[in-house]
Amino acid sequence: MAVYLTKESKVLVQGMTGGEGMKHTRRMLAAGTDVVGGVNPRKAGRTVDFDERAVPVFGSVREGIDATGADVSVVFVPPAFARAAVVEAADAGIELAVVITEGIPVHDSVAFLAHARSRGTRVIGPNCPGLITPGQSNAGIIPADITKPGRIGLVSKSGTLTYQLMYELRDVGFTTCVGIGGDPVVGTSHIDCLAAFQDDPDTEMIVLIGEIGGDAEERAADYIRQHVRKPVVGYIAGFTAPEGRTMGHAGAIVSGSSGTAQAKREALEAVGVRVGRTPTETAGLVLELLETRH
């Protein structure tokens, strides 16, 4: 099983012919992803030759869906065009839009997320590494060769911490790893992923990575208390961050005790989540819990 992305997923890449789009399309194909087309109105009708296959370029997402049956789009377009790209994908009926682009104005994100929701399109991101179901499909920029299929579900605000935990737990492996993005407004939340992993029969344990700022982790803790019966291990980035400073991601704003790493840790531990102080300690907690369950 997998969450949101499987080997049957057919992927379009909006912005495939740009530098980042080309580089990561090649990596996605190498990971086994079924990339069925790119989208660029100015280069429609062309074909791009990658090592694994020749990929056609379509003039619109609608054309790509009609020709290939695509159900996932990965968005690599520049920030100024991201809103239009996601609206186009949603209007065309794409089921999942993975928005890698960073630096999108928040008002644009709010607008396209509301539009996508009204059309029934799930958005991962923006400003995210995407998601991977190891051994099946990889939509985004997550390295595919640092872990293997397994029984842990991972949801993370941070891209690099996603990779680190994947690598630290590579001998156990993952069902799906989802990088939800660190912007103040994102399309898929910790709670959405917790619900999906709770319902996935092959996910035995969940790892939740948060970071300072906002209250997403506190809300996730409340959801875990009410709905999640599988063990959850957490890590919060930013224990050493100074108060009142914006750190890294746009969402990482701390005021007073609200949004601090300590407040988030306490909220999670209060509902039975074990929280590591470092990524390595967090991985150790996962291994320890797995040992006690088998």
BAFI-3210 file (N, C-alpha, C; in Angstrom, 3 decimals, decimal comma, padded with zeros to 6 digits):
// residues 294
n [1|2|3|4|5|6|7|8|9|10|11|12|13|14|15|16|17|18|19|20|21|22|23|24|25|26|27|28|29|30|31|32|33|34|35|36|37|38|39|40|41|42|43|44|45|46|47|48|49|50|51|52|53|54|55|56|57|58|59|60|61|62|63|64|65|66|67|68|69|70|71|72|73|74|75|76|77|78|79|80|81|82|83|84|85|86|87|88|89|90|91|92|93|94|95|96|97|98|99|100|101|102|103|104|105|106|107|108|109|110|111|112|113|114|115|116|117|118|119|120|121|122|123|124|125|126|127|128|129|130|131|132|133|134|135|136|137|138|139|140|141|142|143|144|145|146|147|148|149|150|151|152|153|154|155|156|157|158|159|160|161|162|163|164|165|166|167|168|169|170|171|172|173|174|175|176|177|178|179|180|181|182|183|184|185|186|187|188|189|190|191|192|193|194|195|196|197|198|199|200|201|202|203|204|205|206|207|208|209|210|211|212|213|214|215|216|217|218|219|220|221|222|223|224|225|226|227|228|229|230|231|232|233|234|235|236|237|238|239|240|241|242|243|244|245|246|247|248|249|250|251|252|253|254|255|256|257|258|259|260|261|262|263|264|265|266|267|268|269|270|271|272|273|274|275|276|277|278|279|280|281|282|283|284|285|286|287|288|289|290|291|292|293|294]
n.u [000,839|000,242|000,440|-001,308|000,378|001,281|002,649|001,044|000,434|000,219|002,269|002,430|004,671|004,722|006,432|008,561|010,528|012,276|015,327|015,438|013,190|013,898|016,146|015,071|012,982|014,394|015,536|013,237|012,200|014,295|013,855|011,708|009,274|006,243|006,434|004,555|004,385|005,295|004,482|004,262|003,279|004,649|006,306|004,894|004,164|006,717|009,285|011,046|014,081|014,991|017,127|015,702|013,333|011,504|009,822|006,774|005,819|003,187|000,677|-001,023|-002,333|-004,765|-004,672|-002,572|-003,688|-005,842|-004,444|-002,851|-003,962|-003,105|-002,820|-001,496|000,281|003,420|004,776|006,995|007,228|008,167|007,800|006,032|004,265|003,069|000,544|-001,285|-000,583|-001,308|-004,059|-004,811|-004,182|-005,946|-008,442|-008,363|-008,793|-006,909|-005,802|-003,897|-001,692|001,600|003,456|006,430|007,742|009,295|008,980|006,551|004,093|002,118|-000,588|-001,162|-000,834|-002,901|-005,095|-004,862|-004,916|-007,458|-008,981|-008,154|-009,079|-011,820|-012,189|-011,644|-009,004|-006,075|-003,424|000,036|002,392|002,788|006,399|007,914|009,458|008,085|006,750|007,364|006,918|008,688|010,314|008,160|007,052|008,041|007,452|008,631|011,454|012,801|015,508|015,810|017,267|018,020|016,671|014,336|011,446|009,154|007,780|007,135|005,443|006,024|005,760|006,540|007,567|009,957|012,315|015,093|015,286|013,465|014,890|017,055|015,910|014,824|017,177|018,444|016,728|016,871|017,242|014,924|012,820|010,124|006,591|005,277|006,730|006,086|006,655|005,437|005,884|007,028|005,773|003,546|000,936|-000,289|-001,185|-001,667|-001,839|-000,140|-002,124|-003,808|-002,069|-001,534|-004,081|-004,295|-002,148|-002,935|-005,087|-003,884|-003,121|-000,555|001,188|002,907|003,903|004,249|006,166|006,568|007,611|008,181|008,457|009,603|007,252|003,965|000,983|000,640|001,667|000,710|-002,024|-001,953|-001,220|-003,549|-005,260|-004,043|-004,496|-007,246|-007,762|-005,663|-004,299|-002,012|001,507|003,306|006,176|008,005|009,748|010,967|012,177|014,353|014,978|017,024|016,587|016,479|014,098|011,448|012,542|012,522|012,964|014,482|012,148|009,152|007,049|008,093|007,788|008,119|006,435|006,588|005,688|004,232|004,362|006,971|009,682|009,748|007,122|005,687|006,795|005,955|003,172|002,888|004,069|002,271|000,178|001,141|003,115|006,411|009,204|012,090|015,242|017,123|017,596|018,879|018,501|015,745|015,365|016,452|014,514|012,375|013,362|013,656|010,979|009,915|011,263|010,147|007,649|007,782]
n.v [-001,197|002,400|005,957|008,472|008,344|006,010|003,143|003,097|005,704|008,357|010,757|014,220|016,878|020,120|022,686|021,175|021,508|023,435|024,261|023,128|021,502|019,693|018,400|017,141|015,662|013,735|012,401|011,498|009,716|007,834|006,752|005,181|006,368|006,961|009,075|010,795|012,983|016,406|019,878|022,743|025,540|026,890|025,051|022,953|019,813|018,986|016,547|015,323|013,791|011,552|009,495|007,191|007,247|008,760|011,744|013,305|016,749|018,762|021,228|022,068|021,231|019,940|018,846|017,045|015,281|014,242|012,876|011,033|010,108|011,107|011,624|012,986|015,993|017,586|020,566|022,806|025,450|028,988|031,293|033,455|032,397|030,270|030,218|030,353|027,982|025,947|026,416|025,871|023,124|022,080|022,818|021,220|018,785|017,312|014,999|015,137|017,669|018,558|020,933|022,229|024,648|027,416|030,525|031,595|034,118|034,585|035,285|034,377|031,630|031,093|031,642|029,760|027,366|027,346|027,297|024,866|023,089|023,429|022,171|019,574|018,765|017,563|019,266|019,132|020,902|024,496|025,031|022,684|019,363|017,405|014,073|010,600|007,216|004,676|002,537|002,513|005,085|008,508|011,776|014,753|016,184|014,557|012,521|009,331|007,108|006,679|005,210|002,485|000,439|-000,018|-000,063|002,326|005,439|008,735|012,145|015,488|018,854|019,890|019,764|018,840|017,511|015,512|013,927|013,209|011,655|009,600|008,428|007,730|005,748|003,811|001,054|000,016|001,187|002,709|003,321|005,570|008,800|012,074|015,363|018,180|020,883|024,159|026,637|029,295|028,690|025,722|023,009|020,361|018,961|018,123|016,723|015,718|013,825|012,183|011,038|009,622|007,793|006,433|005,038|003,385|000,089|-001,019|000,695|000,834|002,418|005,930|008,739|012,037|015,140|018,312|021,923|024,979|027,682|028,811|026,751|024,172|021,695|021,469|021,268|018,892|017,184|017,178|015,937|013,419|012,485|012,056|010,401|008,747|005,579|004,214|003,953|007,019|008,876|011,810|014,765|017,977|020,722|023,331|023,896|025,471|027,981|031,568|033,575|035,445|035,716|035,261|032,195|030,514|028,794|030,404|029,998|029,781|031,402|032,754|033,722|034,741|032,040|030,625|028,531|027,700|025,293|023,809|024,089|022,752|020,221|019,498|019,437|017,295|015,167|015,009|013,603|011,101|010,839|010,098|012,192|013,145|014,783|015,258|014,513|011,996|010,863|010,690|008,799|006,643|006,289|005,396|002,906|001,617|001,449|-000,144|-002,527|-003,316|-003,991|-006,282]
n.w [000,000|-000,224|000,339|-001,206|-003,522|-005,966|-007,779|-009,963|-010,497|-012,809|-014,086|-014,812|-015,659|-014,931|-016,319|-017,148|-019,104|-018,199|-016,362|-013,658|-013,829|-015,872|-014,740|-012,447|-013,478|-014,875|-012,692|-011,382|-013,278|-013,288|-010,830|-011,235|-011,587|-013,338|-015,548|-017,733|-019,356|-020,189|-019,549|-021,394|-022,907|-024,949|-026,063|-027,027|-028,538|-028,966|-028,158|-025,378|-024,844|-022,464|-020,353|-019,732|-021,231|-024,010|-023,573|-024,131|-024,803|-023,789|-024,627|-022,670|-019,395|-019,584|-022,198|-021,765|-019,866|-021,349|-023,340|-021,983|-019,601|-017,197|-013,642|-011,713|-011,081|-011,161|-010,104|-011,353|-012,032|-012,248|-009,400|-010,025|-011,843|-010,666|-009,400|-011,574|-012,825|-010,993|-010,761|-013,390|-013,522|-011,604|-012,721|-014,941|-013,867|-012,454|-009,981|-007,957|-007,098|-006,960|-005,564|-006,018|-006,163|-004,549|-002,696|-003,480|-003,425|-000,482|-000,732|-003,274|-002,921|-001,074|-002,708|-004,879|-003,498|-002,312|-004,641|-005,795|-003,842|-004,139|-006,508|-006,002|-006,011|-004,563|-003,002|-002,551|-000,761|-001,151|-001,776|-001,139|-000,839|-002,122|-002,555|-001,861|-002,615|-001,767|-004,070|-005,733|-006,756|-007,328|-006,725|-007,205|-005,536|-003,792|-002,822|-004,265|-003,638|-001,011|000,816|001,404|000,507|003,206|006,545|007,791|008,034|006,948|007,691|007,038|007,711|006,878|004,240|004,120|006,564|006,152|004,336|005,960|008,052|006,514|005,599|008,020|008,893|006,993|006,942|007,867|006,383|004,376|003,940|002,641|002,154|002,963|002,152|003,380|003,192|004,263|004,314|005,495|004,685|003,511|001,289|002,097|005,256|008,395|009,780|007,742|006,593|008,801|009,144|006,733|006,946|009,248|008,226|006,386|005,832|005,700|006,924|009,832|011,816|012,586|011,671|012,612|011,589|012,671|012,968|014,486|015,003|014,179|014,722|013,881|014,729|017,332|016,783|015,371|017,439|018,989|017,190|017,007|019,600|019,508|017,258|016,246|016,379|015,982|016,828|017,239|016,478|017,120|015,901|016,469|014,830|015,785|018,481|019,489|018,535|018,613|020,428|018,854|016,358|012,805|011,380|008,834|007,080|005,898|007,581|010,091|012,584|015,747|018,686|021,946|024,091|022,326|019,541|019,952|020,004|022,358|023,377|021,412|021,581|024,168|023,796|022,029|023,475|025,546|024,496|024,171|022,238|021,449|021,534|019,873|020,592|018,698|015,174|014,943|017,487|017,366|015,314|016,689|018,697|017,148|016,223|018,657|019,537|017,515|017,976|020,401|019,603|018,170]
ca.u [000,000|000,945|-000,409|-001,374|001,198|001,583|003,302|000,078|000,277|000,759|002,732|002,810|005,564|004,538|007,756|009,552|011,607|013,210|016,508|015,081|012,241|014,626|017,003|014,315|012,240|015,338|015,669|011,979|012,164|015,259|013,281|010,590|008,038|005,654|006,278|003,924|004,448|005,564|003,544|004,823|002,545|005,554|007,076|003,954|004,423|008,081|009,570|012,330|014,694|015,695|017,808|014,745|012,290|011,188|008,627|006,147|005,461|001,834|000,422|-001,809|-002,575|-005,924|-004,162|-001,777|-004,593|-006,593|-003,561|-002,105|-004,659|-002,335|-003,604|-000,615|001,134|004,489|004,873|008,327|007,219|008,609|006,767|005,044|003,317|002,631|-000,904|-001,964|-000,293|-002,116|-005,460|-004,990|-004,175|-007,188|-009,545|-008,273|-009,228|-005,801|-006,168|-002,846|-000,725|002,745|004,008|007,794|008,183|009,347|008,912|005,242|003,405|001,120|-001,951|-001,325|-001,040|-004,255|-006,051|-004,877|-005,308|-008,923|-009,515|-007,909|-009,985|-013,168|-012,216|-011,336|-007,581|-005,203|-002,147|001,161|003,178|004,009|007,713|008,075|010,249|007,210|006,511|007,909|006,584|009,905|010,127|006,990|006,971|008,667|006,956|009,292|012,920|013,354|016,412|015,106|018,169|018,519|015,877|013,701|010,084|009,105|006,513|006,984|004,949|006,738|005,238|007,547|007,588|011,297|012,837|016,346|015,049|012,835|015,958|017,893|015,211|014,757|018,478|018,700|015,858|016,884|017,187|013,523|012,092|008,931|005,474|005,338|007,286|005,440|007,157|004,263|006,293|007,147|005,126|002,433|-000,275|000,031|-002,382|-001,855|-001,327|000,222|-003,346|-004,212|-001,171|-001,792|-005,312|-004,014|-001,297|-003,748|-005,963|-003,091|-002,832|000,866|001,945|002,874|004,311|004,289|007,146|006,081|008,655|007,684|009,465|009,077|006,358|002,600|000,428|000,272|002,026|-000,241|-003,280|-001,696|-001,257|-004,958|-005,817|-003,491|-005,209|-008,609|-007,997|-004,556|-004,051|-000,671|002,531|003,855|007,410|008,115|010,944|010,695|013,391|014,402|015,091|018,012|016,287|016,167|012,716|011,168|013,232|012,019|014,039|014,331|010,878|008,286|006,127|008,799|007,757|007,839|006,160|006,368|005,806|003,485|005,166|008,329|009,924|009,387|005,662|005,238|007,201|005,074|001,847|002,966|004,327|001,066|-000,751|001,820|004,121|007,797|009,822|013,544|015,888|017,887|017,120|019,437|017,780|014,397|015,465|016,655|013,228|011,600|013,905|013,345|009,560|009,698|011,754|009,225|006,394|007,998]
ca.v [000,000|003,670|007,109|009,509|008,106|004,588|002,851|003,340|007,147|008,875|012,085|015,299|017,847|021,488|023,297|020,110|021,891|024,323|023,605|022,267|020,504|018,657|017,635|016,290|014,675|012,628|011,649|010,799|008,570|006,842|006,119|004,334|007,147|006,938|010,442|010,596|014,172|017,711|020,909|024,051|025,978|027,361|023,939|021,852|019,005|018,469|015,407|015,441|012,475|011,268|008,200|006,093|007,299|010,042|012,269|014,363|018,016|019,166|022,654|022,349|020,061|019,239|018,024|015,959|014,303|013,576|011,999|010,040|009,664|011,559|011,989|013,750|017,000|018,163|021,944|023,402|026,760|030,083|031,747|034,360|031,646|029,081|030,266|029,981|026,578|025,079|026,603|025,123|021,691|021,758|022,928|020,090|017,578|016,546|014,578|015,515|018,638|018,643|022,248|022,302|026,043|028,220|031,960|032,003|035,028|033,864|035,502|033,470|030,268|031,023|031,618|028,511|026,254|027,368|026,870|023,428|022,381|023,470|021,262|018,223|018,478|017,655|019,928|018,975|022,120|024,743|025,076|021,369|018,434|016,430|012,840|009,387|005,879|003,981|001,355|002,654|006,357|009,646|013,002|015,889|016,277|013,708|011,486|008,045|005,990|006,720|004,334|001,378|000,208|-000,545|000,020|003,606|006,584|009,950|013,444|016,440|020,228|020,226|018,893|018,164|016,570|014,351|013,082|012,657|010,555|008,491|007,761|007,118|004,579|003,120|-000,403|-000,335|001,573|003,541|003,173|006,821|009,960|013,271|016,658|019,030|022,266|024,964|027,942|029,463|028,067|024,573|022,305|019,118|019,211|016,962|015,969|014,955|012,676|011,274|010,296|008,676|006,715|005,636|004,173|002,519|-001,136|-001,380|001,627|000,325|003,488|007,222|009,731|013,392|016,149|019,679|022,940|026,120|028,585|028,359|025,797|022,941|020,516|021,381|020,740|017,480|016,454|017,005|014,927|012,121|012,069|011,628|009,530|007,899|004,448|003,700|004,744|008,172|009,444|013,158|015,597|019,383|021,481|024,707|024,047|026,494|029,241|032,692|034,040|036,666|035,732|034,403|031,255|029,615|028,817|031,545|029,664|029,593|032,642|032,439|034,858|034,229|030,587|030,018|028,202|027,264|023,853|023,200|024,020|021,701|018,941|019,183|019,087|015,947|014,181|014,897|012,628|009,815|010,824|010,245|013,244|013,173|016,101|015,362|013,515|010,674|010,357|010,369|007,505|005,635|006,032|004,568|001,542|001,064|001,109|-001,271|-003,740|-003,736|-004,441|-007,536]
ca.w [000,000|-000,240|000,591|-002,240|-004,716|-006,166|-009,060|-011,035|-010,713|-014,067|-013,673|-015,708|-015,035|-015,413|-016,250|-017,356|-020,011|-017,523|-015,798|-012,536|-014,313|-016,616|-013,826|-011,539|-014,282|-015,108|-011,432|-011,134|-014,193|-012,813|-009,636|-011,621|-011,722|-014,679|-016,064|-019,043|-020,194|-019,631|-019,988|-021,706|-024,104|-025,999|-026,640|-027,271|-029,724|-028,945|-027,293|-024,684|-024,670|-021,216|-020,423|-019,623|-022,263|-024,630|-022,913|-024,938|-024,168|-024,157|-024,514|-021,467|-018,545|-020,156|-023,309|-021,204|-019,261|-022,423|-024,124|-021,197|-018,389|-016,018|-012,459|-010,814|-011,700|-010,345|-010,581|-011,242|-012,689|-011,373|-008,458|-010,618|-012,666|-009,934|-009,176|-012,819|-013,116|-010,132|-011,164|-014,635|-013,225|-010,908|-013,669|-015,865|-013,170|-011,864|-008,635|-007,010|-007,607|-006,055|-005,898|-005,508|-006,223|-003,327|-002,940|-003,991|-002,494|000,311|-001,245|-004,418|-002,388|-000,512|-003,812|-005,646|-002,626|-002,224|-005,936|-005,941|-002,930|-004,717|-007,665|-005,565|-006,237|-003,394|-003,250|-001,629|-000,869|-001,942|-001,128|-000,525|-001,652|-002,761|-001,811|-002,470|-002,151|-002,212|-004,907|-006,607|-007,479|-006,666|-007,346|-006,574|-005,538|-002,737|-003,350|-004,255|-003,370|000,366|001,672|000,700|000,988|004,569|007,257|008,483|007,292|007,363|007,259|007,486|007,210|006,398|003,203|004,457|007,661|005,515|003,796|007,030|008,721|005,553|005,584|009,329|009,061|005,705|007,091|008,136|005,184|004,490|003,001|001,879|002,845|002,424|002,584|003,193|002,966|005,466|004,207|006,448|004,146|002,663|000,844|002,848|006,603|009,215|010,118|006,547|006,441|009,928|008,832|005,649|007,462|010,170|007,418|005,510|006,585|005,684|007,764|011,205|012,726|011,902|012,126|012,334|011,748|012,654|013,241|015,233|014,297|013,932|015,692|013,166|015,509|018,445|016,237|015,062|018,713|019,354|016,284|017,419|020,817|019,211|016,104|015,785|017,269|015,709|017,521|016,520|017,000|016,582|016,033|016,212|014,541|016,250|019,935|019,860|017,842|019,510|020,358|018,122|015,070|011,741|011,091|007,688|006,378|006,173|008,658|011,363|013,347|017,144|019,565|023,294|024,193|021,232|018,374|020,274|019,939|023,634|023,463|020,496|022,170|025,294|023,275|021,453|024,529|026,371|023,894|024,029|021,178|021,915|020,728|019,959|020,622|017,455|014,210|015,243|018,651|016,893|014,635|017,733|019,337|016,220|016,254|019,973|019,554|016,613|018,647|021,451|018,990|017,419]
c.u [000,882|-000,064|-000,230|-000,672|001,555|002,288|002,361|-000,084|000,951|001,024|003,010|003,746|005,332|005,844|008,861|010,739|012,555|014,348|016,181|014,134|012,932|015,424|016,182|013,377|013,131|015,472|014,385|011,861|013,108|014,739|012,085|009,268|007,554|005,373|005,787|003,972|004,891|004,533|004,296|004,154|003,457|006,333|006,205|004,292|005,833|008,169|010,942|012,863|015,453|016,346|016,801|013,724|012,206|009,853|008,044|005,847|004,098|001,661|-000,353|-001,947|-003,741|-005,499|-003,394|-002,652|-005,335|-005,730|-002,996|-002,869|-003,938|-003,263|-002,784|000,136|002,179|004,820|006,256|008,375|007,673|007,462|005,666|003,959|002,715|001,116|-001,657|-001,765|-001,162|-003,599|-005,746|-005,072|-005,480|-008,384|-009,554|-008,661|-008,109|-006,153|-005,183|-001,882|000,369|003,531|005,377|008,239|008,191|009,267|007,604|004,603|002,262|-000,283|-002,212|-001,593|-002,447|-005,280|-006,042|-005,223|-006,821|-009,551|-009,345|-008,864|-011,400|-013,312|-011,895|-009,903|-006,820|-003,893|-001,163|002,052|002,289|005,277|007,980|008,958|009,398|007,002|007,049|007,303|007,723|009,592|008,960|007,029|007,547|008,227|007,560|010,794|013,560|014,309|015,774|015,961|018,676|017,697|015,246|012,252|010,099|007,770|006,312|006,375|005,602|006,040|006,122|007,320|008,889|011,775|014,069|016,162|014,282|013,910|016,770|017,204|015,048|016,059|018,755|017,908|015,799|016,786|015,779|012,655|010,743|007,841|005,457|005,952|006,717|006,086|006,085|004,626|006,227|006,518|003,977|001,142|000,144|-001,247|-002,696|-001,142|-000,794|-001,015|-003,829|-003,377|-001,344|-003,019|-005,054|-003,162|-002,057|-004,599|-005,194|-002,671|-001,357|001,740|001,777|003,144|004,443|005,382|006,657|007,211|008,013|008,815|008,782|008,173|004,982|002,114|000,048|000,547|001,103|-001,582|-003,128|-001,753|-002,698|-005,621|-005,329|-004,249|-006,580|-008,703|-006,891|-004,265|-002,683|000,356|003,074|005,117|007,598|009,496|010,553|012,010|013,289|014,497|016,040|017,734|015,972|014,721|012,604|011,842|012,517|013,165|013,681|013,002|010,003|007,328|006,772|008,915|007,314|007,511|005,807|006,571|005,086|004,406|006,567|008,445|009,481|007,873|005,114|005,593|006,267|003,684|001,838|003,167|003,099|000,066|-000,042|002,835|005,503|008,522|011,325|014,071|016,723|017,308|017,628|018,753|016,362|014,385|015,656|015,368|012,344|012,064|013,576|011,882|009,258|010,142|010,762|007,925|006,553|008,754]
c.v [001,259|004,776|008,125|009,164|006,627|004,385|003,052|004,822|007,564|010,364|012,989|016,240|019,205|022,249|022,290|020,578|022,933|023,538|022,650|021,156|019,363|017,766|016,653|015,330|013,471|011,771|010,878|009,560|007,459|006,096|005,229|005,051|007,108|008,376|010,340|011,834|015,399|018,691|022,214|024,527|026,392|026,228|022,718|021,129|018,461|017,223|015,604|014,042|012,420|009,887|007,056|006,073|008,683|010,516|013,404|015,610|018,444|020,668|023,040|021,072|019,252|018,326|016,817|014,875|013,526|012,551|010,838|009,460|010,073|011,941|012,768|014,783|017,453|019,526|022,509|024,805|027,852|030,626|032,599|033,615|030,441|029,060|029,816|028,501|025,640|025,194|025,820|023,623|021,269|021,798|021,770|018,773|016,741|016,203|015,071|016,475|018,828|019,905|022,401|023,758|026,712|029,693|032,424|032,966|034,306|034,063|034,658|032,048|030,110|030,876|030,272|027,302|026,190|026,878|025,368|022,625|022,339|022,530|019,812|017,803|018,603|018,310|019,535|020,187|023,340|024,734|023,770|020,480|017,408|015,205|011,657|008,162|004,980|002,694|001,453|003,945|007,472|010,905|014,200|015,760|015,428|012,679|010,100|006,893|005,953|005,859|003,247|001,264|-000,414|-000,255|001,296|004,628|007,847|011,178|014,519|017,823|020,536|019,240|018,127|017,187|015,343|013,383|012,431|011,483|009,360|007,705|007,053|005,826|003,741|001,606|-000,890|-000,007|002,212|003,111|004,384|007,902|011,206|014,511|017,700|020,496|023,090|026,333|028,063|028,796|026,938|023,781|021,039|019,267|017,939|016,086|015,143|013,685|011,680|010,416|009,241|007,507|005,829|004,635|003,194|001,253|-001,500|-000,423|001,215|001,419|004,774|008,095|011,096|014,381|017,527|020,654|024,108|026,975|027,983|027,378|024,463|021,694|020,346|020,825|019,259|016,634|016,190|015,944|013,523|011,594|011,473|010,483|008,526|006,825|003,814|004,540|005,854|008,640|010,802|013,761|017,021|020,113|022,872|024,903|025,180|027,846|030,350|033,153|035,310|036,773|034,841|033,502|030,415|029,796|029,981|031,274|029,666|030,890|032,323|033,731|034,320|032,733|029,883|029,749|027,741|025,748|023,168|023,054|022,903|020,323|018,539|018,777|017,662|014,893|013,975|013,899|011,308|009,715|010,980|011,183|013,251|014,594|016,341|014,359|012,106|010,048|009,938|009,016|006,379|005,287|005,151|003,115|000,854|000,624|-000,089|-002,584|-004,247|-004,287|-005,786|-008,554]
c.w [000,000|000,024|-000,535|-003,549|-004,809|-007,504|-010,236|-011,352|-012,018|-013,886|-014,870|-014,952|-015,692|-015,211|-016,487|-018,183|-019,421|-016,886|-014,665|-012,974|-015,040|-015,669|-012,992|-012,274|-014,549|-013,852|-011,114|-012,027|-013,726|-011,589|-009,964|-011,774|-013,164|-015,114|-017,500|-019,920|-019,427|-020,165|-020,172|-022,992|-025,255|-026,663|-026,913|-028,573|-029,796|-028,061|-026,674|-024,417|-023,352|-021,354|-020,496|-020,755|-022,894|-024,074|-023,751|-024,119|-024,705|-023,928|-023,286|-020,656|-019,094|-021,301|-022,778|-020,592|-020,338|-023,156|-023,312|-020,012|-017,120|-014,869|-011,428|-011,640|-010,700|-010,939|-010,286|-011,839|-011,723|-010,518|-009,086|-011,392|-011,942|-009,736|-010,419|-013,124|-012,288|-010,480|-012,446|-014,372|-012,551|-011,861|-014,667|-015,209|-012,593|-010,421|-007,580|-007,690|-006,564|-006,423|-005,234|-005,339|-004,853|-003,699|-003,544|-002,986|-001,775|-000,242|-002,490|-003,940|-001,831|-001,634|-004,533|-004,786|-002,470|-003,522|-006,131|-005,076|-003,520|-005,900|-007,277|-005,807|-004,920|-003,811|-002,153|-001,833|-000,729|-001,096|-000,392|-001,401|-002,384|-001,898|-002,599|-001,804|-002,634|-002,978|-005,856|-007,432|-006,636|-007,391|-006,628|-006,622|-004,446|-003,358|-003,203|-003,763|-001,936|001,313|000,825|001,176|002,380|005,211|008,063|007,527|007,826|006,811|007,863|006,891|006,480|005,349|003,633|005,614|007,177|005,041|004,910|007,731|007,792|005,571|006,906|009,508|007,787|005,826|007,407|006,936|005,457|003,513|002,078|002,761|002,172|003,014|002,325|002,940|004,232|005,383|005,210|005,994|003,213|002,368|001,605|004,183|007,248|009,465|008,939|006,411|007,585|009,655|007,764|006,131|008,453|009,393|006,532|006,260|006,642|006,490|009,218|012,224|011,921|012,523|011,673|012,607|011,627|012,848|013,926|014,346|014,071|014,990|015,051|014,004|016,710|017,957|015,875|016,338|019,143|018,482|016,667|018,640|020,482|018,209|015,774|016,820|017,031|016,471|016,634|017,239|016,332|016,716|015,678|015,989|015,148|017,742|020,333|019,202|018,841|019,333|019,515|016,775|014,076|011,300|009,867|006,991|006,810|007,323|010,027|012,138|014,767|017,892|020,942|023,338|023,058|020,050|018,676|020,172|021,223|023,778|022,584|021,048|023,311|024,829|022,730|022,536|025,414|025,802|023,565|022,913|021,807|020,966|020,950|019,972|019,369|016,464|014,524|016,454|018,260|016,176|015,643|018,454|018,454|016,285|017,578|020,045|018,669|017,257|019,682|020,874|018,301|018,280]
res [m|a|v|y|l|t|k|e|s|k|v|l|v|q|g|m|t|g|g|e|g|m|k|h|t|r|r|m|l|a|a|g|t|d|v|v|g|g|v|n|p|r|k|a|g|r|t|v|d|f|d|e|r|a|v|p|v|f|g|s|v|r|e|g|i|d|a|t|g|a|d|v|s|v|v|f|v|p|p|a|f|a|r|a|a|v|v|e|a|a|d|a|g|i|e|l|a|v|v|i|t|e|g|i|p|v|h|d|s|v|a|f|l|a|h|a|r|s|r|g|t|r|v|i|g|p|n|c|p|g|l|i|t|p|g|q|s|n|a|g|i|i|p|a|d|i|t|k|p|g|r|i|g|l|v|s|k|s|g|t|l|t|y|q|l|m|y|e|l|r|d|v|g|f|t|t|c|v|g|i|g|g|d|p|v|v|g|t|s|h|i|d|c|l|a|a|f|q|d|d|p|d|t|e|m|i|v|l|i|g|e|i|g|g|d|a|e|e|r|a|a|d|y|i|r|q|h|v|r|k|p|v|v|g|y|i|a|g|f|t|a|p|e|g|r|t|m|g|h|a|g|a|i|v|s|g|s|s|g|t|a|q|a|k|r|e|a|l|e|a|v|g|v|r|v|g|r|t|p|t|e|t|a|g|l|v|l|e|l|l|e|t|r|h]
***
